[in-house]
Amino acid sequence: MIMLSQDAYPTRTQNNAGILARQDPVVYEHDSKRKASLDAAQRASYEKNGFLLMPELFSQEEVSYLFDAMQTMREDFTHADRKEVIAEPGSGEVRSIFNVHRLNDIFANLVRDPRVLNVAREILGSEVYIHQSRINYKPGFTGKEFYWHSDFETWHSEDGMPAMRALSCSILLTDNSECNGPLMLIPGSHHHYVSCMGETPDENYKKSLKKQEVGVPDPILLRYLADMGGITSCAGKAGSVVFFDCNTMHGSNGNITPYPRSNVFFVYNSIANQLDEPKGGLAPRPEFVAAREGVAELKPEALQIG
């Protein structure tokens, strides 16, 4: 008789929300022969808090080059009727463009830049690939909020990601101030898995990428996590980079300032943590949201300008 292993992170199948202990490491053992990208204090901070802000990792010249590429993508894709383009609720402006590392050579180069790739390899203790990439534009005046959530809860449930061995890398392409909707995180929340209520409807991504309504954490549990860890906003100058664990609770407010908050996100997943079948009999989400095809280890390649 074959015994099926029990899911360590059940969600969206029960009547009650809950908090479960994390079963996976946060910082994995890495190859000591490879030059470290982080010092001991940075690794300890990431382990404790679930995120790390590295100010102005990219130069202003590089930021200008990447910003122009981002704007060109928006201009080219706004009326192209592309599935990768997600519109803002209400205004119809471009909210996000997904799969940018496959649609644009500049961002394909950027995911391999050693300043970000080697941090991901070091924290995850393995070679990595891109699970998901996107630009979040959050335009001035009309950019809507991203409600509190754990990415892993969605990736585990809707994509079948087995373990918490992935991280997000947010490269700031505009200044992120305290006013224009910067990324907010709950320090220490990554040590706790929040199980959510409600079953996932078919093709939930069509709604959730605009506004997440399934896989939303219970307000009482959010308050519990925030009371323990507080809330930190990752404001920073353009060119700064935020790395955060796949299970860190995060979100951002809407942007009613005149100034856009535009960042490019890369999700690095361990090559040993490739996707299984989604939970609950769901069909896999499209390739532009969750990569399954042509998965290959990324090799470092410095960003080339021009």
ABEGO torsion letter per residue (X at the ends): XBBBBBBABBBGABABBBBBBBABBABBBBBAABBBABBAAAAAAAAAAGBBBBBGABBAAAAAAAAAAAAAAAAAAAAAGBAABBBBBGAGBBABBBGAAAABAAAAAAAABAAAAAAAAAAAGBBBBBABBBBBAGBBGABBBBBBBBAAAAAAAAAGBABBBBBBBBBBABBBBAAAGBBBBBBGAAABBBBBBEBBBBGAAAAAAABBABGBBBAAAAAAAAAAAEBBBBBBBBGBBBBBBAABBBBBBBBABABBBBBBBBBBBBAAABBBBBBGGBBBBBAAABBABGBBBBBBBBBBBX
